[in-house]
Amino acid sequence: MSSYQRLRSSALELFATRGFQATGIRDLAAGAGISLATLYHYMDSKEDLLVRLMRESLGRLNADARTVLAEAASPVERLAGLTVMHVFAHGLRRTETVVVDRELRALKEESRQAVVALRDEYEEMWGRQLADGTADGTLLVPDVRVTRLALLAMCTGVAYWYSEKGELDLDEVAVVHADLVLAQVGARRGSRQLRLEDLDLPPVAWFRELAVREERQPAP
């Protein structure tokens, strides 16, 4: 594991458990097992590191979402695919997704705007499926924005409550969430309520592999 990978892992854990404000520069260096000089090779400031971690996490989420959308042919399938992908991302990469969710408030305005732009890009992909499905009559959505926010809040919650020691494994949790989303948006084929198993999507294992694949981190 490279120095940056150790720093990334340690910083995410510290920010998730202690919070950004309560984590000091020396904590970051000690957690990664590197010197302060090496630490500053990877960042100009603590906020600079947080922004980098957030941009990496959201950039990957957006890339994974685009990969999923390319595998689906209809708004219903794309929405279900995004749901499964989102649950795996938040269940398997909990630490980084919790940091992105909680610590946006710690950023100064300019940095915050850059991160929010990536978040908005991701949420827009969800909103587009809801709008397209409403337009073609395959979904029943009274308000696209409110529905988008509600669905994302439900699926993001996996990062906070899911445990490998629970009764359901994450594959089952992902399927349940997809079925819940389809039910909440009134996805039907004729008189039949659609479920994930009715859709032409890759198997659940494909989504898991997408979430856990290794990515080469960019150079500082």
Secondary structure in CASP SS format (residue, H / E / C, confidence):
PFRMAT SS
TARGET T0000
AUTHOR 0000-0000-0000
METHOD secondary structure of the structure
MODEL  1
M C 1.00
S C 1.00
S H 1.00
Y H 1.00
Q H 1.00
R H 1.00
L H 1.00
R H 1.00
S H 1.00
S H 1.00
A H 1.00
L H 1.00
E H 1.00
L H 1.00
F H 1.00
A H 1.00
T H 1.00
R C 1.00
G C 1.00
F C 1.00
Q C 1.00
A C 1.00
T C 1.00
G C 1.00
I H 1.00
R H 1.00
D H 1.00
L H 1.00
A H 1.00
A H 1.00
G H 1.00
A H 1.00
G C 1.00
I C 1.00
S C 1.00
L H 1.00
A H 1.00
T H 1.00
L H 1.00
Y H 1.00
H H 1.00
Y H 1.00
M C 1.00
D C 1.00
S C 1.00
K H 1.00
E H 1.00
D H 1.00
L H 1.00
L H 1.00
V H 1.00
R H 1.00
L H 1.00
M H 1.00
R H 1.00
E H 1.00
S H 1.00
L H 1.00
G H 1.00
R H 1.00
L H 1.00
N H 1.00
A H 1.00
D H 1.00
A H 1.00
R H 1.00
T H 1.00
V H 1.00
L H 1.00
A H 1.00
E C 1.00
A C 1.00
A C 1.00
S C 1.00
P H 1.00
V H 1.00
E H 1.00
R H 1.00
L H 1.00
A H 1.00
G H 1.00
L H 1.00
T H 1.00
V H 1.00
M H 1.00
H H 1.00
V H 1.00
F H 1.00
A H 1.00
H H 1.00
G H 1.00
L H 1.00
R C 1.00
R H 1.00
T H 1.00
E H 1.00
T H 1.00
V H 1.00
V H 1.00
V H 1.00
D H 1.00
R H 1.00
E H 1.00
L H 1.00
R H 1.00
A H 1.00
L C 1.00
K C 1.00
E H 1.00
E H 1.00
S H 1.00
R H 1.00
Q H 1.00
A H 1.00
V H 1.00
V H 1.00
A H 1.00
L H 1.00
R H 1.00
D H 1.00
E H 1.00
Y H 1.00
E H 1.00
E H 1.00
M H 1.00
W H 1.00
G H 1.00
R H 1.00
Q H 1.00
L H 1.00
A H 1.00
D H 1.00
G H 1.00
T H 1.00
A H 1.00
D C 1.00
G C 1.00
T C 1.00
L C 1.00
L C 1.00
V C 1.00
P C 1.00
D C 1.00
V H 1.00
R H 1.00
V H 1.00
T H 1.00
R H 1.00
L H 1.00
A H 1.00
L H 1.00
L H 1.00
A H 1.00
M H 1.00
C H 1.00
T H 1.00
G C 1.00
V H 1.00
A H 1.00
Y H 1.00
W H 1.00
Y C 1.00
S C 1.00
E C 1.00
K C 1.00
G C 1.00
E C 1.00
L C 1.00
D C 1.00
L H 1.00
D H 1.00
E H 1.00
V H 1.00
A H 1.00
V H 1.00
V H 1.00
H H 1.00
A H 1.00
D H 1.00
L H 1.00
V H 1.00
L H 1.00
A H 1.00
Q H 1.00
V C 1.00
G C 1.00
A C 1.00
R E 1.00
R E 1.00
G C 1.00
S C 1.00
R E 1.00
Q E 1.00
L C 1.00
R C 1.00
L H 1.00
E H 1.00
D H 1.00
L C 1.00
D C 1.00
L C 1.00
P C 1.00
P C 1.00
V H 1.00
A H 1.00
W H 1.00
F H 1.00
R H 1.00
E H 1.00
L H 1.00
A H 1.00
V H 1.00
R C 1.00
E C 1.00
E C 1.00
R C 1.00
Q C 1.00
P C 1.00
A C 1.00
P C 1.00
END
